[in-house]
Amino acid sequence: MKTSTPISAIILFFSVFVSVIGTFVIIMALPLIAEELQLNAVEQGTIVSAYFLGSAIFTIPGGMIADKVGSKRIITIGLVLWAILTAFTGMVTGLAILLGIRCLLGIIEAPLAPATMKAIAERTSVEVRTTTNAFVFSAELFGGAIAPIIVGSMIAMMGWNKTSYVAAGFGLILALIISFFLPRPLHTDTSLEPNIKTAKEKGQLSSAGTEMRMVDVLRNTFIWKLTGIMFGLNIVNIGVFTWIPTFLSTEKGLELTEVGMATSLPLLIGAIGSLLGGRLFDRYFSKKFRSMVVPSLLVSAIFLSLMLTSSTVPQFVFYESVALFFLSLTTQPVIGLTMRVIPPNVLGIGTGVLLFGGKLANMLTPIAMGWIINTFSFQFGFGFLVLGAMLAVIISLWVRERPNEIERG
């Protein structure tokens, strides 16, 4: 392995990690922002949803921009703009301005994920590309587990406004590192492309091969079923990320540092579940999608239901941890099955459709849960998470597993 590959992976890992830190500044600060700006639960939800609105709208166009402009340039420019807007977040004095900045942040971040994947592909050989990609984006998983502790402590020490400035500083530092130290692409020859014929023989690609068109992807009901599953999964994920810190702070009376600890454990366990799910799918369940996904989702739904009845914080965190572990077992199988059935020439569009399903849930869930919590209670709001898991179960039962059936889908 060339030394440029691990160097690229480490730099890109931290670029993703910084973005996670920025996201958690807002999530952990929601109770403080609500008190400062006199916001109800619905208005708090719109703060989170505004970001995902911008991100959802520009997910597919963002991938196209990354292809045309270049991955390194997009990541560098994106991080600089991200840092500027993150700093402005700490200066706002009204809800309308905050919503506008959050929406712009979503637009700016939309091309970063596809640009990062493109940068990985340009700087790795085929043999280590998947492993490198998994390492880089594990920053989202483990960052989500560590960030609440880091951000919670920073907010407790210096306030949420100054914490935004610090996060912005980290973004600028990473932009400089990427600009000057990210290694050049290894090569640009055709050896970068997967062996399409071999993949087709193994039943991993549609028989359409490289002739599949964008319109074919958009018409393919199989892809939309997987998108529906991702929608259900992200109802749970974003609901947990957005509202559990506020619940623990306002309803259970925990300090921000305690909220950070209680929030981190379930996310860390979920991260382990996601990595394990990818391994299990590759080795044992690549042709048994339903056999792995449906039981895992049902167990997750059961423990989400138990979470509603918990009377103590440790009990709540335990049920949440088990629920997220089994839910996370299913994320990589959904992505992995998508990668197996879409030809390389339209893989960007296909994965864009899949990610759109998740980001649509990210946009709608905070507002929906905010309304439910504001109108009824947190218990009813968390019941919405159970509905998300069950939606994913129902659609999973509808998914075909054999390649010849998938093509006709």
N, C-alpha and C positions, 0 to 999 in steps of 0.2 A: 504493500500500500504506500503510495506517495505521501510525503509528510504534509503536502498541501491539503489532503483530504481531512485528517483530524483537526488541523488548524481551522479550516473552513467550518467544520462541524461545531467546534467549540465557540467560535465567534457568532455563528448563526444561532446557536443554542441560547446565548445570552441576549441576543436581539429579541428573541421570542419571550424570554423571561422578563425583560424590562417591560414589554407590553402587558404582561400579566400583572406586574406590580402596579402599573398605571390603572388598570381596570379595577383592582381591589381598593385603590385609594377612594374611589367614588362609592363602591359597595360598602366598605367599612365605615365611611363617613356619612352614609345616608341619614342615620338618626340625628347627627349634629347639623347637617344641612337642613333637615326638616325643621329642627328647632330654630335655626337661624333665620330661615326664610318663611317660617310658619306654613309648612306644607302638610297636606293630608297624605294618606297611603297611596291614593291614586296618583297624585302629583309626584310622589317619590318614585313610583313605578315608571312614570313617563321619562324621568331622568335616565334610567337604565335603557328604556326602550328606544329613546331618541338615538342613542349610539348604534343600536342594532338596526334601526330603520335605514340609516345611511349605509351601514355595512351590507345589509341585505340587497338594497337597490344596486349597489356597485360591485357585488361579488363576481358575477360573470364578466361584466365590462372590465373589472380590475385585472382579471387574468389576461384578457386581450391586451391591455395596456402593458403589462409586464412582458409579454412576448415581443411587443414592438419596440419598447424603449430600452429594455435590458434589465436584468434582475438586480445587479449591483447598484445601478443608478436609482432604480425605483426604491430599493430598501433604504439607501442613504437619504434620498430626498424625503421619503415617507417618514423616517425617524426624526428628521429635523422638523418637519411640519407637525408631527405628533408631539414633539417636545414643546413647541411653541403653543399649541392649543392646550396641552396639559397644564402648562404654566398659567395660561389665561383662565383655565378652570378655577384655579385658586383665587382669582381676582373678582369673580362675578358677585353681583349683589342682588340679582333678580332671577326668577325662574326662567323667563323667556330667553334671556341671554345664555343661561346655562344649557338650556335645551338646544339652542342653536350651535353652541360649541360642541356639545356631545354628538350631534348629528354630523357635523363636519369631521369630528374625530373618527366616526364610523366610516365615512367616505374615504378618509386618508388611509385608514388601516385596511380597507378592502383589498387592495392589490398586494399587500405585504405577504400574506400566506402563499398565494400562487407564485410570487416573485421569489420567496424563500425556497419553495420546492424546485423552481427552475434553477436557482443558484446551486442547490445541492446536486441536481442532475448534471450541471456543467462541470462540477468539481469532484465527481466521483466516477469510478468505473461501475459497470453494470453489476458486478459481483457484490459490491458493498453498498449499493445505492439505497436499497430498502432499509438496511440496518442503520445507515447514516440518517436517513429521513426519520426513522423511529426515534433515534437519539435526539435529534434537533427538536422535534415536536413533543418529546417527553417533557420539555420545559413548560408546556402548558399544564401538564398533569402535575408534576412535582412543584411547579411554581404556584399552582392553585392551592397546594397543601401548605407551602411555606409562606406564601405572601400574606395570609391573614395575620400570622405572628409578627412578621416584619412591619407590615403597614399598621397594624393595631398598636404596636409599641411606638412607632414614629408619630402617629396621630396623638397618642397619649402624652408624648413628650413635647411636641411642637405645634400641634393643631393640624387640622386637615388641609388648611390653605398652604402652609409651609411644606407639608408633605408632598403636595402637588408640585411645588417648585423643585424639590429634591428628585422626584421621579422624572421631571422634565430634564434635569441635569444629567441623570443616567442615560436618557435617550440621546442627548447631544454627544455624550462621550462615546456611546456605541456607534453613532453615525460617523464620528471621526475614525474610530477603529476600523469600521467596515470600509470606509473610503480609502484608507491608507494601507491596511494590513490584510484585507480579505484577498486570498490568493487568486491568481488568474485562473480562468477555466482550463481544464486539463487538455481538452481537444474538442473538435467540432465535427468529427467524421461520423459516418453512419454506424460505427460500432457502438455508439451511445444508445441506439434504439434497441428495444427488446427483439428477440428472435420471434417474429410474428408467427412463422410457420409452426415452430415448436409449440408455442403457446396455444395455437389453434388445435394442434393434434392432441394436446392435453385437456382440451375442453375448457380452456380458460378464457377464450375470446369468442365473440360472435362470429359466425361464418361469414359475416359481411366484411371482416378483415378491415383493410385500409379503405374500403369503398363506402363505408358507412358515413352518412352525411349528418349535419347538425339537425336537420329536420327529422331524421330517423331516430335520433336520441330523444328529441322532444315528443315524438309520437309513441315512444316505447313505454308501454304501461308498466313493465317490470321496473324500469328505473324510477318511475313515479311512486311505485309501491315502496321501494327502498327509501325514497325521499320522505314518504309518509312516516316510515318507521323512525327516521332521523328526527322528524318533527316531534314525534311523541317522546323520544329520548331526551331531546333538548328542553321540552317542557319541564321535565324533572330536573335536569342539570341547572338550567338558568333560574328556575324557581328556588332551588336550594341555595345557589350562589347569592341571589338577590335578597331573599327574605329571611333566611335563618339567622344571619348576623343581627338584623334588626329585631327579630323575635327574641333572641337570647339577651339582647341589650334592654329592650323596652318591657318585655313581659317577664323575663326571669331575673332582671336586675343585675346582670353581669357587667363588670368593667370591660373596657375595650381590649385589654390584654387577655382577660379571661375568655372573651368572645373569640379572639384570635386563636387561642389554644383549642377551644371547643369546636371551632369551624375547621381547623386544619386536619384533625385526626380523620374525620370521614372522607375528606378530599384525598388525603394520602392513601387511605385504604382503597378508594375509588381508582386512584392512579395505578396501584398494584393490580387491581382487577382488570383495568384496560390492557395493561401489558400482558397479563396472563391470558386474557381473552384472545389477543392476536396470536399468541403462541399456540393455544389450543385449537383455534380455527385452522391455522396453517397445517398442523400435524394430524389432527383427528377429525375435524368437522367441516372441511372445505366443501364436501358434497352432502353435508347433513346440517344445513343452515338452521332449519326449524328445530332440529333435535337439540341444538345448543341454545338458540336464542329464546324460544318460547318458555322453557322451564326457568331459565334465568330471570326473564322478565316477570314471570308469575311470582317467584320468590321475592323479587324486589317490590312488587306491588303489595304483597302481604306485609312486609316490614315497613313500607311507607304507611300502611293502614295502622299498624301497631304504633308507629311514631305519633299518630294523632291522639292516642290514648295515654301516652307516657305522662307520668306525674312528676318526674325528677329530671334534672339536666343530664346526669349520667345515663339514665335510661333512654332519654331522647337521642343522645349522641350515639348510643349503641345501636338502636334501631336504624338511625340514619346511616351509620357506617355499613351495616349489613345490606341495607337497601341499595346504597351506592356501589358497593362491591359487585353485587349481582347485576345491577344495571350496566355497570362499566364493562362487564364481561361481554356485552353484546355490541359495543360500539365498533370495535375493530372488525368483527365479522360482517357488519353492514358495509363498512368501507372496503373490506377485503373482497366481498362478493361483487361490489361495484367494479373494482379494479380487474376482476377476472372476466367480466362479461362485456366490457366496453373496449373496442379496438383502440390502439394508441392514437390514431389520428383524430379521434373525438373525445379522448379521455379528459381533456381540460373542460370541455363543455359538460360532459357527463358528471364529473365530480363537482362542477359548478352548480349543476341542478341539485345534486345531493346536499351540498353545503347550504344552498338556498333554503332547503327545507328546515335545516337546523336554525339558520339565522332568522327565518320567519317566526319560528317558535320563540327565539330569543327576543324578538321585537314585541310579540303579543303577550307573552306570559307575564312579565313584570306588571304591565297595566292591568291585565285580567285578574291577577292575584291581588294587586293593590285594591281594585274595586271590591273583590270578595272580602278581603280583610277589613276594609273600611266599612262595608255594609253589614257584614256578619262577624267573623272572628278569624284569628289566625288558624284555628282548627279547620274551618271550612276552606280557608285559603290553601292549606297543605293538602286538603282533599283533592284539590285540582291536580296535584302531582300524581295521585293515584290514577286519575283519569288519563293522564299522559302516558303512564306505563301501560295501562290497559289498551289504549289506542294502538300502541306499538305491538302489543300481543296480537290483537285482532288482525292487523295488517300483516304481521309475520306469518300467521296461519294461511294467508292468501298468497304467499310467495312461493313460486315454483323453484325447484332445486336442480333439475336436470338441464344441462346446457341446451339440448334440443327444444325443451319446453320454453326456456328463457328467450331464445331467439324469436319464437312465435309470439312472445308476450308483447 
